[in-house]
Amino acid sequence: MAYDLSGIKKQMLGVEEWMKKEFQQIRTGQASPGILDGVKVEVYGAPMGIKELAAITLEGARTIRITPWDKSQTKEIEKAITIANLGLSVVVDDQGLRVNFPELTADRRTAIAKQAKDKMEDAKKQVRQHRDVVVRDLQTKEKDGAIGKDDAFRAKNDTQKIVDECNKKLEADYAKKEKEIIG
C-alpha cells in the first residue's frame, strides 16, 4: 500500500505562499502596494484593510497613490499607516494620500535583508514540522503493521525529496528578494 503524500505537498505549497505574502510586506526601495496589506484602519467601529477603503495605484517608482472612496476616511488611513511604522512618509492632498518610499540606507538594507532571511527560516521551520508529522505517522503505521517496511522507507524518502524541493524554492525566493533589497 502506497502512502498518500498529497497532504504534505499541499502543506508545502501553503508554506511557499505564506513566505511570498510575508515578502510582499517587506519594504524595499521600490513602491509596492503589498506593503499596505497588513495595515488596518479603524473605520465605522471595525478594522478594515486599506484595499477595502480606497483605490491603491502606483504613481511612480517610489510613490503610491491612495484615493479613498469616502474622503472623510483620509485622516484615519493616514493615522493607520503612520502607526504601522513602515518607514514610509505620508502626504495628504486634495485627491487623497501620497505614500512615499524613501531611499534606503546601506544599514537599513542590511537590516531588511536580515528580516527577509528570518522569514525564510520561519518557513523552513514550518516545512520541518510538516515533515516530522509525516515521519511520525509513517513510524506509527509501520509499528501497527498498516504499512510495510519497504513502503515506509520509500514514503520517507519521497517525503524528504518533497521537503528538499520546497526548501530550494524557499531559498530561491529569498535570493530574489535579497537581490531586490540590496540592489
C-alpha positions, 0 to 999 in steps of 0.5 A: 500500500502506497502512502498518500503524500498529497497532504504534505505537498499541499502543506508545502505549497501553503508554506511557499505562499505564506513566505511570498505574502510575508515578502510582499510586506517587506519594504524595499526601495521600490513602491509596492502596494503589498506593503499596505496589506497588513495595515488596518484602519479603524473605520465605522467601529471595525478594522478594515484593510486599506484595499477595502477603503480606497483605490491603491495605484502606483504613481511612480517608482517610489510613490503610491497613490491612495484615493479613498472612496469616502474622503472623510476616511483620509485622516484615519488611513493616514493615522493607520499607516503612520502607526504601522511604522513602515518607514514610509512618509505620508502626504495628504492632498486634495485627491487623497494620500501620497505614500512615499518610499524613501531611499534606503540606507546601506544599514537599513538594507542590511537590516531588511535583508536580515528580516527577509532571511528570518522569514525564510527560516520561519518557513523552513521551520514550518516545512520541518514540522510538516515533515516530522508529522509525516515521519511520525505517522509513517513510524506509527503505521509501520509499528501497527503493521498498516504499512510495510517496511519497504513502503515506509522507507520509500514514503520517507524518502519521497517525503524528504525529496518533497521537503528538499524541493520546497526548501530550494524554492524557499531559498530561491525566493529569498535570493530574489528578494535579497537581490531586490533589497540590496540592489 
